[in-house]
Amino acid sequence: RFPMPLHLLLLPLFASAHWAQETTLTLRSEDGLQGKHSLPKTNRLAADTNRFILLTLPRTGSTWIGNLLHRNPEIYFHNGECFKSKDDLEHCISHTDKDFILQKTTPLTTQLLKVLTNPPDSNATYVGVKWHMNQLAGDVRASHKSIESFAKFINEKNIKIISIQRMNALRRCFSLYDMSQRHAAGMVNQKSSIEAEKHPNLKSFSDDKRYDVPINYISNCIQRHGRHEETRAEFLKLVKPSLVIKLKYEDFCDKEVQQLATIQTFLKLKTPIGVVSQYEKMHTKHVEQMIKNWGELRSALEKQFDTQLIAEWASHKAVC
């Protein structure tokens, strides 16, 4: 056992090749909308466009927040995961530059600028994209760039960063596990009651199911969470403070209006960001109500991680 700060898991960095590792199933757990604003054509130049990245991890509310940003008329937001795969990246770029051909040698910085270019049929003042921290770290490493050089590029182009951090790694990791099981069962549509029948004991996608959760899954996930957050902290320290806003997932649970107003102010939007969305909050029950083998799991985790931190994560007050 070793001490950990409550706001961050500072675990030893593993080999850099594992920094960005997440299972395929967990990356699929945040499917979003993709589309274009039906606005008058203006052919706005890229230089006139303000750009931002929604920097998150899977299961941190990024789909919900992204959907709200997507609905704001001042924003053109790619609500899918543009940097999840080459196909996803090509799809996003096709909305902003249909003639652009993505090559293996296309620099990561060029890819990002292409994604953050205002489409010809949009007069939005901001263009944004969701980028999971594990994907960003992996993409930067694959492009043979350093975090330092990529941060320098962000600063030079004045690309704003909205960082959403989930403090409760335990609940996030359970959510990842549940979503992996739902995807394995074929549940991919939050509105489909028919597909819910493939997942026993569920009446709708938002219902919670109890599991015997593998100890190694949660333990390894918490460690990955810590490494991702270390990388995020390292990256954000290198970005100009004026370009960064740091928000907590947990604050959206009971202060969503205030948090969205903070984003509105940060982006200097005239139109408030609405709170209406088709997405429902999941996994809101107490830990022992969702994890059948919680006693065994808790005992194992307390041998690895800080006991106080595990208790805080499992607290009845931490139901978000």
Secondary structure, DSSP 8 states (H G I E B T S, - for coil): -----TT--------GGGTT---HHHHTT----------------GGG-EEEEEEE-TTSSHHHHHHHHHHSTTEEEE-S-TTS-HHHHHHHHHHH-TT----TTS-HHHHHHHHTS--TT---SEEEEEEEHHHHHHHHHHTT--HHHHHHHHHHTT-EEEEEE---HHHHHHHHHHHHHHHHTT---TT-HHHHTTSTT-SSTTS---B---HHHHHHHHHHHHHHHHHHHHHHHHS-GGGEEEEETTHHHH-HHHHHHHHHHHHT-SS------S------S-HHHHBTTHHHHHHHHHHHS-HHHHHHHHSTT---
